[in-house]
Amino acid sequence: MTWTLVVLIGACLVLRGTESRQRGGGGGRSVTFHRTQQDQGWAPGCSRTGRDTSSQPPHGPPFSSCQLHLDPVEHKVLDDNTHETGFNGDDGSYVILTWVGDGTGVVLVLSTISAPIESFIEGGSSRLYRSTDYGKSFHDISQRINHTFIKEEFGVSVGPGSSVILTADTPVVDNPGGIIFTSIDAGATFRFIQLPFHLAQPITYHFLNPDYLVALSIDGSLWLSVDFGTKWTKVHDGVHSYSWRSYFQEIFFTVLPVDTDERGDLVLKRTTDLGKTFSTIHEDIYSFGYIGAFLFFSVMEDPVRSHIFLTYTETPVKPLFLFVYLQFYSILDGDEDMLFMHVDNPGDTYFGTMYTSDDRGILFSKSLERHLFDGHRKSDFANITSLRGVYLTNRLDMDGRIRSVISFNRGGSWRPISKPDNVNCGDQVKSCRLHIHGEHSRNNRVVPMLALSEPTAIGLVIAHGSVGDSLSSSQHPDVFVSSDGGYNWKATLKGPHHYGILDSGGLIVAVEAQHGGQVKTIKFSTDEGQCWKSYNFTEQPFFFAGLSSEPGTKAMNVSVWGFRPEDDGQPMWVAVTIDFQSLITRECNDGDYENWLAHSAEGGQSERSGCILGVKETYRRLKKESVCRNGPSFVVRKTQNSCLCTREDYLCDYGYYRDVNTSECVRQPSAQNKTLDICLNGEEDELLTLGFTNCVSNFIT
């Protein structure tokens, strides 16, 4: 079979931190830093081309950044609570840093290289370090795994609780199977286990039960363990890919029939009893995945026609689109109620159409045209997790320029981003707007980080941007902050930075991104980026590799990772951990918080103020002027009330699109009938389209 279709299915996973990569099936707590002699810039893991540093790219419109003085007392407090570790003699090119457990303070650091064991040259190393005080000090525990070489591709897998798995790199010829080291006490002790097979990729944890493990061997066999790796049972042969179903004890996997080598002939199967029995979901599969409540997979019906299927239940349902011939599509995001999907326009246009689904994943309506999806298959689409219903992305407009748009009602409508309060464009700029740099810019090394938001830091968004008529690749990007989920913005730091959110938004930290230079200064803000203080955390600058803090944004410790040359000219890994809890000592009280009505930035005092998708939400959040600690026990508190929906809250139905001038749902010319016959759950059903679907008002919990 000849494929004219390139299919990419998967969630758009925004990695926090610097070029990080999640590992394991239950943790998602690892970040990888890469060091080479040539790569001393923003993007660990990628070589950076030479750059003339004698002149900087032009800045956008000027703005004043609020910089406060760090007084001597504050400086001494930070000096006394800053801890530097030099990993002497460690020549690993990769550092994989993994947080184990919740609130344990345990950090495992694997220093290694990326190479097969047979090419392991003299002088290489693979070392394991452990910290029990949030990275303030480390101990070499390589002897606990017998100094075994752990290849970077396998790294450290962490699961629920305090479980850890390290996978050794062993020659296939001389060993009957691979080797893993398992720990149930956050790396305090490890157990040696000889596997009956060789791993093709890292072991995958079940989302809730650390004893349940699934692995794929190099010969395509699927293996299962229910006792944390002690014993293994072969589940199936000829497996191409697999996935746990969220928190259920179900495994989905694709099998390649023995009489074919075409990926489009895969068979999608599942087991609900841990490998005892199997059922076939569909044949002729190209790829599959899970996001939110939806299982989705692509099916090739003939050489040029493909369909996407989604399902909640046993019976697959074909989504209703106004197209048949697909060049490329991607599931951008999703949850229990809906999906965002991008579909490319024919040809190498680098743009397409974004669609949103109903809560069954059956009806898809057009959300945004000319949605940017560049030649590297990268999308700038981002979910602003600090406020319900907010999404951000970029369009490739008719004039060839990239412009940012934002939606506050889950893709129902999109608008340009408002100009920051403290930035003005010149008279020659016809439309002065803020444009946010996304994955497209990071892939081209214009910015070092994507937009950052966290569910516990209500309304807070940090992003790199350019102010003007469109997104500029030649302009030196600056850092902008929004405190209300993207309605209003303020320019806050000049030039690109690496940044992080601590203490549930009560503290922001940033390190300036240097082009080939070394760092020694961290900036921090206690008022959501309105003003900043600077602290020199080391007397010996080093080349920056990344920022790291405990997942969940509740920590007040942050580690700056990098490397500096030793006396013999070899690079040495360095970690500096700064404990801001020693500086911000006061616990927040009731007077430090305010009640804030979300989505009320434009509504004034009207009855409609804050009403989005049929719900009003009032949050209890920290005042900007309050300098105190939210603390690890902080939980987001909110009250919800239903409200009347307006036209803006309704999604356009199948066969309709939203008119940009009137907001009306207008029938597409290619949609002839209002009544559609569909097969739903094995039965024929009649679907009547009215032009719009129900207001999404099922957020009240």
N, C-alpha and C positions, 0 to 999 in steps of 0.2 A: 504494500500500500504506500502510495506517495502522499506525503503530508504537505498541504499548503497552509496549514494552520499552525501557528505558534501559540501555545496556551500556557499561561502562567496563572496558577491558582494559589492564593494564600493571603493571609491577613497582612496588612501593612504594619509591620512591627517597628515602632520607633524605639531605637536604642538610646537609652539615657547614658550620658557620659561621653567619653572620647572613644570612638571606634570600638564600642563594646560588643560582646557577643554572648547571648544567653546560652546556658548549657543545662542539661538535665531536664527531667520531665516534670518536676514538682517545685523546683526552687526558683530558677531564673535569677540567680544571685551572683553570677560570675561576670567579671569584666576582664578583657584581655588587653594588655599593653604590649606594644612591639617596639624593639629598639634595633636600629641598624646604624652604621656609621654615616650613611648618606641621608637617612630620614631623621631630621631633627626639627620637623615642622609641626603641622597640625594633625596630620592623619597617620597615626601609627598603623603599620601593616601595609602602607603604600609608599612607593618611592616617589619623591618629589623632585620635579624638574628644577633646574637652576633658575634663579630669580635675581634680577638686578635690584639690590636693596638700597641703591643710592638715591632712589626717588620712590616715594610712596604713591599708590593710586589716589586719585582725587577723592576728597571727602564729599558728602552730600551737603545740604544746607547746614550752616553752623548752628550749634546750640550750646547752651551753658550747662555743664555737668556739676552737680552739687558735690563737692569734696570737703569732708570734715577732717579736722586734725585729731590724730590719735595722741592723747596726752600721756605724759611719762608713766603715770600709774597704770593706765590701760596697757601700755607697752610692756611694762614689767610683768603684769599678770599673764599676758600672752606668752612672753618669753619663758616664764616659769612653767607653762603648760603646753609648750611645743616640744615635740619629741622627734628627733631625727635618727633614722636607722640607715646605715650603709651596709649593703650586702657584699662584703669584701670577697674578692676572688670569684664572684659569681658571673660567669660569662654567658648565661642564657639570653637568647635574643627575644624570648617571650616571657612575660610575667602574667600568670593567670591568677587573679585575686578573687577569692570566693568567701562570701559571708555565710556562715553556717548557723542555722537556728534563728529564732526571734529573740532579740534582746540578750543573747548570750555573750556578746562581745568577742566571739571567736571569728578570726579571719585566717584562712589557709591561703598561702601563696606558693604556687608552683612556678619555679623558674626552669625553663626548658628551651628546646629548639624545635624546629619543624623539619624533621628529616627521618627517613627510615633507619632502623637500627644498623643495617649493613653499611650505611654511609656515615655512621657516627664517628666523627674524627677525634683524634687525640686532643684533649683540652676542652671538649664540650662538657656540658653538665646538665643534670636534671636534679634540682634540689627542692625540698619541701620545707616550708617554714610555717610556724603557727604562732598566732597572737591570741591572747585571752583578754586583752584590755583595749579592744577596738583599734588595734593597729599602732599603739604607742610603743610597743616593744615586740620583738619577734625572736623565736627560738628555732634553730635548725633541727628538724625532726626527720631528716632523710633516712636515718637508721631505722625508723619505724616501718619503712617500706623497703628495707634492705638496699637502699640507694639505687633502686630500680629505675630505669629510664622510662619516663612517661612522655609520650609524644604530644606535641601541642594540639594536634587535631583531636585527641581524646580528652585531654585536660582533666578537669575536676567536675564530677557530676554531684550535685546536692539534691536531696529530696526532702520530703516532709520530716518534721522533727529535726533531729541532729544527725541524719544519715549522710554518708559521704561514700563515693566510689571513685577510685583511681584505676585507670586502665593502663597496664604495662604494654610497651611495644615489644613484641617478641617475634623472632623469625618463624615463618610458617613451616619451613622445611624441617627444622629440627625439633619442633614442638607439636604435640597432638592438639593443643588448644592454647588459647590465650590465658593471661593472668590478670586478675583484678585484686585490689585491696579494698576491703569494706570496713566502714567504721559506723558504729551506732552512738558514739559519744563525742561527736564533733571533732574527730581527729585525735583525741587523746590516746586511743589505741587503734590498731588496724589488724585485720584478719586477712591472711593469704588464702586465695581461692584459685585453683586450677580449673579453667573452663573446658568443656568438651568440644569447643568450637573456637574459631578465630573471629573476632568482632570486625564488622565492616564499618561500624559507626558507634558513637557513644551509646551506652545503655540508657533506656528510657524508664523513668519512674512512673508509677501510677500517681495521679494527682493528690490522693489522700493517704494511701497505704504504702509506706516505704518498703514493705516486704514484697510487693508485686512489681516485678521487673520484666521488661520485654527487650529483646535484643535481636539484631539481624546479623547473621554470619556472612562471611565472604563468599560462601557458596549459595547464598540466597535462601537460607533456611531461617524461619522465625522460631525463636526460643523464648520460653517463659519460665520464670522462677516465682514461687510464692513464699519463699523463706529467705528473702534478701540475698539471693545469689548462692546459697549453699548447694542446692540441687536445681538442675535445669531439665526441662522437657521440650522436645521438639514439637512445635505446634503445626507447622506446615512447610512444605518445600516450594521452591520457585517463587518466593515472595519478592516483590519489587519495592514496596513501601508499606508503612503501617502507621497507625495512630490509635492511642487510647481515646475513648469518647469521654472527654471531660472527666466528671467525677463518677462515672458509671464503670462497672466491671466489664466493659465491652471493648473489643479490639477490632478495628477496621483495617483491612489490608488488601493490597492488590497482588494478583498472581499472574505471571506470564505463562501462557500455555506452552507446553513442550514443543509444539510443532510450529512455533512462530517466534520471531525476534522483534516484532513491531510493538512499540510501546502503546500504540492505539488499540491493541488487541487485549489489553489487560482485563482481568476479571476482578470486580470489587466484591469482597466477601467480608463477613463479620462473624465473630464468635461472642456469645453472651454468657458462656459458662467456662471461660478461661481455657479454651482450646479443646473441649470435649466434643462439641458439635459445631457445624458451620452452616451458614446460609449464604446464598448468592444474591447480591443486591442488583447488580447489572453487569453486562458484558460490554466489550468494545470501549473500555475506559482509557482515557489518556492520563488523567490525574484526578486527585480528590483531596479534600481537606475538611476541617471543621472550623467554624467560627461562630461564636455565640451559641445559639440553639440549632444551627443549621449544618447539616451535612451537605456538601456540594461536590459535584463531579462533572467532568466533561465527557461527552460521548460523540464519537465520529460516526455519522450515518453514511457518508460517502466521501470521496476525496476532497470535496470543497465545502461540505456542509457539516456543521457541528451544532450540538445543542448542549446547554448547561442544564443540569438537574439539581434540584434542592429538595430536602425533605426534613420534616420533623419526625416522621413515623416510618413504618415499614415500607410504604409505597412511595417511590420517587415521583416528584411532580416536576413537570417541565415549566419553567417560568415563562411568562408571556412577554415577549419582546416584539418590537416592530422591525426586526431584522432576522436574517437567517445565516448569512455568510459572515463569519467572524474572522478577523485577522488576529486579534489579540484581545484578551480580556483579563481583568484582575478583580478579585474581591478586595476592596479597599479597607473595609471595616464592617463591624456588625456586632449585634448583641442578641438578646432574647426576642427583640421586637422587630428588627429590620436589618437590611443589608445595604451597603453602598457598593456599587459595581461600576468599574470603568470598562468601556468597550471602545477599542481603537477605530478611528476612521480608516477606510481602505488606503493602502499605500503607506509609505514612510512619512507620515504627516507630523508625527510627534504630538498628536492631540487626538481626542476622541470625545465621547459623550459619557457623562456620569449619570447613573440611574439609582433610584432608591426603591426599595421593595415595601410591600405591605408586611404585616406581622406574620404571614404564612410563607413569605418568600415566593409567592406566585405572581402577583401583579407588580410589575416594575414600571415606574413612571420616570420620565426624563427630568433630571435635576439640574444639570449644568452642561452646556455645550462648549466645545473647544477647550476641554479640560487637558492640561499639560501632562504628557507622559513621554519622557524623552527617549532618546535612542538607547540608553542603558537600562530601559524598563524601570525607571525610577519615577515615583509620583511624589508631589509635594503635599499631598493630602494628609491632614493631621487632625486628630480629635483633640480638642481642648478639654482635657478631663477635669479642669477646675470649675467648670460650669456646664450644667446640663444643656444639651442641644446645640453646642457650639462646635463648628468645624471650619477649617481653614485650608485653602488650596490656591493654586495658581492657574491662570488661563493663558493660552497662547492666542492673542487677539489677531484680527484680520491684518493689522499692520505689521505683524511679525514680532510685536513686543509682548513681554511677559508681565502680567498684572495680577495682583493678589485680590482675592475675594473671600468673604467670610459669611457664614450662615449661622443664624441664631435659632433656627427652627428645624434642625436636623435635615438640612438640604432642601427644605420647601422653597426657599428663595435665597439668593445670594446678592451681596452688595460689596462695593469697594470698601477698603479699610480707611477709617477717618485719619486725617492728618494729625500727627502728634501735637499736643498742646504747646510745646516749647520749640517747635520748628516751623519756619516759614520758607516757602519757595520763592524764587525770584519771579519777576513779572513775566519772564519769557516762558515759564512753565504754565501750560494751560490748565492742567489738572494736578493739583498738589495732593498726593495721597501717600500713605505708607504701604510699602510692598515688602512682604516677608520672604526671606531666603529659606528655601526648603531643601529637600534631598537633591534636587537638580543642582543647586548651588554648592552643596557639600560635596557632591560627587566631582564637581569641577574645582574644588578646593578654594572656593570663594569665601566660605565660612567654615569654622571648625565644628559647629554644633547646630542641631535643629531646634525648633521652638520647644520650649519646656513648660509643662504644667503638671500639677499633681492634684489628685482628688482631695487631699487634706488641706491644701492651700487654696481656699475658695477664692475664685476670681483672678488668681495670679497667673500671668503668662509672661514668659521671658523669651525674646526672639531677636535674631539678627534681621536688620531691615535696611531699606533704602527709601528715601523720601523723594518723590518727584512724580513724573508722568508714568514711569514704568520701572520694573526691576532692572537694576543696572549691574552688569558683571564687572565693569571696569571701576565702579565706585567702591571706595573703601567702606565696607558695611559697618554699621554701628549697632549697639544693643539698645533695644526698646523694651519697655515694661508696660503691661496693662494690669490694673487692679480690679477691673470689673468684667473680666472674661472676654475682652477684645473690643468693647465699645469705644473706649478711650485709651490713648497711648501716650507715653512720654519717653523721649530720648534720654538715656541715662548714662551710658558709657561710650566713649569714643573708641572706635576700632573693634575688631573681632576679639571675643573673649570665650573662654571656657567657663561655664557657670553651673551652679547647683542650688537646690532648694533644701534647706535644713529646718528642723523644728517646726514642721507643718506650715511653713511659710513665714515664720517669725524671724528667720535669718536667711539671707541670700549671700552666696560667696561667688567670687569670680577671679580668674587668673587671665591676664592678657595673653593673647595668642601671639607668640613671637615668630618672626620669619627667620629661622636659623639661629636665633639668639637664645639666651638662657634666662630663666626666671628665678626670682627670689621674693616676689611680692604677691600677696593675696589681698583682694578687696572684699569688704563685707558691708552689708546693709541690714539694718533692723527696721526699716520703714518701707519695705516692698520696693526697694530700688530708687527711692526718691533722693537719698543722699548716701555717700559711701565713705568709708574709712579704709586706709591702706596700712598693711603690716608686712614688714620684711621678715619672713619666717626662717631665713637661713643666711649665714654669712658667706657661704660658698654657693653661688648660683649653679643651676644645673639645667640640662635640656629636659623640657617638659614632656611627659608621656600621657598623663591623665589625672583626673580627679576621682576620688572614690569616697563614698560614705555609706553607712548602713542603709539597705533598702527600706522604703517606707517613709522617708523624709522626716522621721521623728528624731533622728540623731542630731547631736551638736558637735560631733567630731568629724573633721574632714581630713583626708590624706591627699597630699600632693605627691605624685609619683614621677620619677624621671631618672636620669643617669648623668654621671659626670666622669670625665677621664681620671683614672688613677695615675700614680707616679710612673707606672710602667707604660702608660699610654692606653691601657685597656679600659673600656667603660665599666663603671660600677653602678648597679642599681641603687637608687636612693628613695626613701619614703619619709616624708615629713608629715606628722599628724598634729593638727592644731585642735585643742579642746576649747571651744568657745563657751562651754558651760561654766568655765571658771571666770569668764568675763561678764556673762549675762547670768547673774546669780539669782535674781528675784523671780519667784514663781508668779505667774499671772493670777489675778483675782477677778472678780466679777466686773469691777470698774474698768478693767482693761479691754473689755469686749463691747461690741456694738451689734445691734440687730440690723442686718443689711438685706434689703429686698433685691433679689437677683433680677437681672434684665430690666431694671428700672432706670437705666441711664438716659433713656429718651422719653419716657412716659410722663415725667413731671409728677404732679399730684392727681392725675386722672385716674378714673376707676380701672382703666385698662393697664395702668402702669405695672410692669413686672409679669404680665400674663403672657406666657409662652406655651403653646401646645396644650392649652386648657388647664394649666397649673400655675399657681403663684408659689414661690418658695422664698422663705425668709431664713437667712442663716445667722448664727451667732459667730462672729469672727473678730479677730484681734484688730484693735484700732492701730492705725499707722504710727501714731505717736507713742504707743506703749512699748517700752523696752523691757521685756520680761520673757520668761520661758513658758511656752505652751506645755512642754514636757512630754515624756513618752506615753502618758496615760490620756493625752488629748484625743477627743473624738469629735467629729463634725456633728453639730446639732442644727437641725432645721425644722421648720414647720411648713406644711403644705396645705394649700386650699385650692379647690377647683374654681375655675373662672370660665367665662364664655369665650368660645373660640371665634376668631375672625377669619376672613378669607385667607389671610397670610398663613394661618395654622393648618390649612388643608393641603394635602398632597394632590397633585393632578392624577387622575385615574389612567388606566391603560388606554392608550390611543389619544391622550391629550398632553399638552404642554402648556407651561405658564407663559402668558404674554408678558414681555418685559415692561410694557407701558401701562397695562391695566391690571396686572396680576390675575386676570381671568384665566381659567383653564380652557384652552382653545383646542378643538379637535385637529389632529394631524391629518393631512390629506390622504395618507395611505391607509388610515383606519376607516373602513366603510360602514361597519355595522356597530350598533350599540350593544348587541347581544352576542356572546361568545359561548361556544360549546367547548368545555374542557373536561379532561378525565382527571378526577380528583379522588384519591384513595380508592381507586379501582372502580369507581362509578362515574357515569357521565353526569356532568353538572352544567347548568346554564348560568352564565355570569352576565349580569346587566351592568354596563358602565354608564355612569351619570356625569362624568366630567371631573369628579373629585372624590377622594376617599375620606374616611372619618378622621376627625381631629384626634391626634395621638394624645390621650389624656389618661393613660394608664400608668403614670409615673408615681402616683400617690401610694406611699407604702405605710 
